[in-house]
Amino acid sequence: MKIYFTSAISNVSPEVRGLYTKVIRILEDLGHTVIANHLQNKDEKVIESQTEKDALEIQSKMSKWKKQADLVVVEASTPSFGVGQEIAEALADNRQVVILFLKGKKPHVLVNQGQDSMYLVEYTPENLREQLTEYVDFAKANSDTRFNFFISPQIGSYLDWISRKKKLPRAVYLRRLIEDDMKLNKDYEEA
């Protein structure tokens, strides 16, 4: 799978910058192609020295890369308006977006925008591989088949409560319910 990875460049601690490299390596180890050219060797000084024309060319390339990707992965532990714009653009292009953040550094994200395509994933350096594997696999499966249906406000409220309480996206919760039911249903024969 082709994955576009993005993150904040300005005001980033060396530890978090090291996590960006770790995310990219894990994704590559899992067999994915990772697009992260726009992050390599970039820091605040490079950004400040860019001309407006250079910045627009890079932004155009990044938009093209996002459109070519099957999935967008974001490390959002450091707040960034630019990364927020990239998330919005990816969701507008109907891309699945996995938003990673270090435990205790949950980003402010408009959760109602792209609810079923956006996965907020809290992680620690120790469980990063496990979290990435689970959510990238889920996003991949979810991008293959999409099923939309209307629900009552009461069901929506319950799913929001489950999402907050269990720290699970609503779609993950519903998928697990269906998978559990499939295992119990003796009449079902997989095609």
C-alpha positions in Angstrom: 0.0 0.0 0.0 1.2 3.5 -0.7 1.1 5.7 2.4 1.6 9.5 2.6 3.1 10.4 6.0 3.1 13.9 7.3 3.8 15.7 10.6 4.7 19.1 12.0 8.1 20.5 11.1 8.3 23.6 13.3 8.7 23.6 17.0 9.3 19.8 17.2 11.5 18.3 19.8 14.3 15.9 18.8 12.5 13.1 20.5 9.4 13.6 18.5 11.4 14.0 15.3 13.0 10.6 16.1 9.5 9.1 16.3 8.7 10.3 12.8 11.7 8.2 11.5 10.4 5.3 13.6 6.9 5.6 12.1 8.4 5.6 8.5 10.6 2.6 9.3 7.8 0.6 10.8 5.5 1.3 7.8 8.3 0.3 5.4 9.0 -2.9 7.5 5.3 -3.8 7.1 5.8 -3.7 3.4 4.3 -0.3 2.5 5.7 2.4 0.3 6.0 5.6 2.3 5.9 9.0 0.8 7.7 11.4 3.2 10.1 13.3 0.9 8.7 16.6 2.0 9.9 16.0 5.6 13.4 14.9 5.0 16.1 17.4 6.0 13.4 20.1 6.7 13.5 22.3 9.7 12.4 25.8 10.5 15.3 27.5 8.8 14.6 25.7 5.5 11.0 26.8 5.7 11.9 30.4 6.5 14.3 30.6 3.6 11.8 29.3 1.0 10.4 31.8 -1.5 6.7 31.9 -2.0 7.1 30.2 -5.4 9.1 27.3 -3.8 6.5 26.9 -1.0 3.6 26.8 -3.6 5.5 24.2 -5.7 6.1 22.0 -2.6 2.5 22.3 -1.6 1.4 21.3 -5.1 3.7 18.2 -5.0 2.3 17.3 -1.5 -1.3 17.5 -2.8 -0.4 15.3 -5.7 1.3 12.8 -3.4 -1.8 12.7 -1.1 -4.0 12.0 -4.1 -1.8 9.1 -5.2 -1.7 7.5 -1.7 -4.0 4.8 -0.5 -3.8 6.1 3.1 -2.6 9.2 4.9 -0.7 8.7 8.3 -0.2 11.8 10.4 1.9 12.2 13.6 0.1 15.0 15.3 1.7 15.2 18.8 3.0 18.7 17.9 0.2 21.2 16.9 0.4 22.5 13.3 -2.1 24.4 11.2 -0.4 23.0 8.0 -0.9 19.4 9.2 -4.5 20.3 10.0 -5.0 21.5 6.4 -3.4 18.3 5.1 -5.9 16.2 7.1 -8.8 18.3 5.8 -7.5 17.9 2.2 -7.1 14.1 2.6 -10.6 13.7 4.0 -12.1 15.9 1.2 -10.4 13.5 -1.2 -12.0 10.5 0.5 -8.7 9.2 1.9 -8.5 7.2 5.1 -6.5 9.1 7.7 -4.7 7.6 10.7 -3.8 10.4 13.2 -1.1 9.2 15.7 -0.4 11.1 18.9 1.8 10.5 21.9 -0.1 9.5 25.1 -1.3 12.7 26.8 -0.8 14.9 23.6 -4.2 14.5 22.0 -4.5 17.0 19.2 -7.5 19.2 18.7 -9.3 17.7 15.7 -12.8 18.4 14.5 -13.9 14.8 15.0 -17.3 15.2 13.3 -15.5 16.0 10.1 -14.7 12.6 8.4 -15.8 10.6 11.4 -15.7 7.3 9.5 -12.5 8.0 7.6 -10.4 9.4 10.5 -8.8 7.3 13.2 -7.3 9.1 16.3 -4.6 6.7 17.7 -2.9 7.3 21.0 0.4 5.5 21.3 3.6 5.2 23.3 7.0 4.5 21.7 6.7 1.0 23.0 3.3 0.1 21.4 3.8 2.2 18.2 4.3 -0.9 15.9 1.3 -2.6 17.3 -1.0 0.5 17.0 0.3 1.2 13.4 -0.3 -2.4 12.3 -3.8 -2.5 13.7 -5.0 0.8 12.4 -3.3 0.7 9.0 -4.8 -2.8 8.4 -8.2 -1.5 9.5 -8.0 1.6 7.4 -7.0 -0.5 4.4 -9.9 -2.9 4.9 -12.3 0.0 5.4 -11.1 1.8 2.3 -11.9 -1.3 0.2 -15.6 -1.4 1.1 -17.6 1.5 2.5 -21.1 1.1 3.9 -23.1 4.1 4.9 -26.5 4.1 6.7 -28.7 6.4 8.6 -29.0 6.1 12.4 -31.2 7.7 15.0 -29.8 10.5 17.2 -30.0 8.1 20.1 -27.8 5.5 18.4 -25.4 8.2 17.3 -25.2 9.4 20.9 -24.5 5.9 22.1 -21.8 5.3 19.5 -20.2 8.6 20.5 -20.2 7.5 24.1 -18.7 4.1 23.2 -16.0 5.9 21.2 -15.1 8.1 24.1 -15.4 5.4 26.8 -13.5 2.6 24.9 -11.3 5.0 22.9 -12.3 3.3 19.7 -13.6 4.8 16.5 -17.3 4.1 16.0 -16.6 2.2 12.8 -14.2 -0.1 14.7 -16.8 -0.8 17.4 -19.5 -1.6 14.8 -17.1 -3.8 12.8 -16.3 -5.8 15.9 -19.9 -6.3 16.7 -20.6 -7.6 13.2 -17.5 -9.9 13.2 -18.6 -11.3 16.6 -22.0 -12.0 15.2 -20.6 -13.6 12.1 -18.6 -16.1 14.3 -21.8 -17.0 16.3 -24.1 -17.3 13.3 -23.9 -21.0 12.3 -26.0 -20.5 9.2 -23.5 -18.1 7.6 -21.1 -19.6 5.1 -18.4 -17.3 3.8 -18.5 -17.1 0.0 
